[in-house]
Amino acid sequence: MLDVRNVDLFYGASQVLRSVSLKAQPGKVTAVMGRNGVGKTSLIRAICGRLPVASGQILWNGTDVARWPAYRRARNGFATVPQGREIFPQLTVRENLQTGLACLPRSERRIPESVLDLFPVLREMMDRRGGDLSGGQQQQLAIARALVTRPRLLVLDEPTEGIQPSIIKDIGSAIAWLRDRGDMAIILVEQYFDFARDLADSFVVMDRGEVIQAGLREEMVESDVRELLAV
Ligand SMILES: Nc1ncnc2c1ncn2[C@@H]1O[C@H](COP(=O)(O)OP(=O)(O)OP(=O)(O)O)[C@@H](O)[C@H]1O
């Protein structure tokens, strides 16, 4: 289980996270919501080790990993699907997936069939270049690249951004399937309310670097949260 406690984060003198706490449990989706610029991506980067926190704890099954480098967290089960996907356009789909394997021991560096079963379109496109895929296919590739490490914590940053509705549905089904498998904690950063609500077990809403609302999905009052998300 991931237990983020009172994390503060700064860019230079500017504080972008203020005592942020959240939990993520295996078999559950924690949705992180909030308008543009409230600190969601910074929070994800802090969790995955791409940005150093100034204070607070990031407990992973009881161990504080807040000072661990990103590669060590990756080896211990953390995987991220970054905002904007960060696909290598010149590499093939297969090569993009292989980049995800780097944190695994040599003997385990293979692309699991189950990942391709989840996104069959990728199997058909293994030798195509990443840059030739549609936005939705690239998003599926980014999720698959995270999954090849067989993560125990999957963090997705706005996976529906700029994606057409039919593929959003496929991505939602894939996330639900991974959640229901039960061995992975999932953090879903999302501004698309309906998508987040359909998948979430619990939620946090952020504003200006702080968590201003949090609770279980049943406690998520649609009108309140929509208001907090409105620009
Ligand atoms: N590298 C950086 N240096 C300085 N300030 C930054 C940097 N990256 C982000 N910020 C600022 O930190 C704040 C939080 O940004 P962040 O990207 O975490 O928000 P967000 O909620 O993920 O927004 P979005 O949905 O637009 O990605 C914003 O005010 C942003 O301008």
The ligand as an SDF file (V2000), in Angstrom:
LIG
                    3D

 31 33  0  0  0  0  0  0  0  0999 V2000
    9.3880   23.0480  -13.6140 N   0  0  0  0  0  0  0  0  0  0  0  0
    8.6370   23.9720  -12.9980 C   0  0  0  0  0  0  0  0  0  0  0  0
    9.1830   25.0940  -12.4840 N   0  0  0  0  0  0  0  0  0  0  0  0
    8.4410   26.0180  -11.8610 C   0  0  0  0  0  0  0  0  0  0  0  0
    7.1080   25.9050  -11.6770 N   0  0  0  0  0  0  0  0  0  0  0  0
    6.4950   24.8190  -12.1730 C   0  0  0  0  0  0  0  0  0  0  0  0
    7.2270   23.7960  -12.8640 C   0  0  0  0  0  0  0  0  0  0  0  0
    6.3400   22.8380  -13.2440 N   0  0  0  0  0  0  0  0  0  0  0  0
    5.1320   23.2410  -12.8050 C   0  0  0  0  0  0  0  0  0  0  0  0
    5.2170   24.4340  -12.1650 N   0  0  0  0  0  0  0  0  0  0  0  0
    4.1140   25.1650  -11.5250 C   0  0  0  0  0  0  0  0  0  0  0  0
    3.6800   24.3650  -10.4290 O   0  0  0  0  0  0  0  0  0  0  0  0
    2.2690   24.4180  -10.3110 C   0  0  0  0  0  0  0  0  0  0  0  0
    1.7050   23.0090  -10.3510 C   0  0  0  0  0  0  0  0  0  0  0  0
    1.9160   22.4360  -11.6390 O   0  0  0  0  0  0  0  0  0  0  0  0
    1.4860   20.9510  -12.0160 P   0  0  0  0  0  0  0  0  0  0  0  0
    1.9410   20.6930  -13.4130 O   0  0  0  0  0  0  0  0  0  0  0  0
    1.9320   20.0470  -10.9600 O   0  0  0  0  0  0  0  0  0  0  0  0
   -0.0890   21.0700  -11.9700 O   0  0  0  0  0  0  0  0  0  0  0  0
   -1.2170   20.1290  -12.5860 P   0  0  0  0  0  0  0  0  0  0  0  0
   -2.3140   20.1510  -11.6090 O   0  0  0  0  0  0  0  0  0  0  0  0
   -0.6390   18.8210  -12.9540 O   0  0  0  0  0  0  0  0  0  0  0  0
   -1.6490   20.9020  -13.8870 O   0  0  0  0  0  0  0  0  0  0  0  0
   -1.9870   20.3030  -15.3450 P   0  0  0  0  0  0  0  0  0  0  0  0
   -3.2860   19.6280  -15.2090 O   0  0  0  0  0  0  0  0  0  0  0  0
   -2.0400   21.5440  -16.1810 O   0  0  0  0  0  0  0  0  0  0  0  0
   -0.8630   19.4070  -15.7040 O   0  0  0  0  0  0  0  0  0  0  0  0
    1.7770   25.3210  -11.4280 C   0  0  0  0  0  0  0  0  0  0  0  0
    1.5790   26.5920  -10.9060 O   0  0  0  0  0  0  0  0  0  0  0  0
    2.9100   25.3040  -12.4230 C   0  0  0  0  0  0  0  0  0  0  0  0
    2.9430   26.5160  -13.1320 O   0  0  0  0  0  0  0  0  0  0  0  0
  1  2  1  0
  2  3  1  0
  2  7  2  0
  3  4  2  0
  4  5  1  0
  5  6  2  0
  6  7  1  0
  6 10  1  0
  7  8  1  0
  8  9  2  0
  9 10  1  0
 10 11  1  0
 11 12  1  0
 11 30  1  0
 12 13  1  0
 13 14  1  0
 13 28  1  0
 14 15  1  0
 15 16  1  0
 16 17  2  0
 16 18  1  0
 16 19  1  0
 19 20  1  0
 20 21  2  0
 20 22  1  0
 20 23  1  0
 23 24  1  0
 24 25  2  0
 24 26  1  0
 24 27  1  0
 28 29  1  0
 28 30  1  0
 30 31  1  0
M  END
$$$$
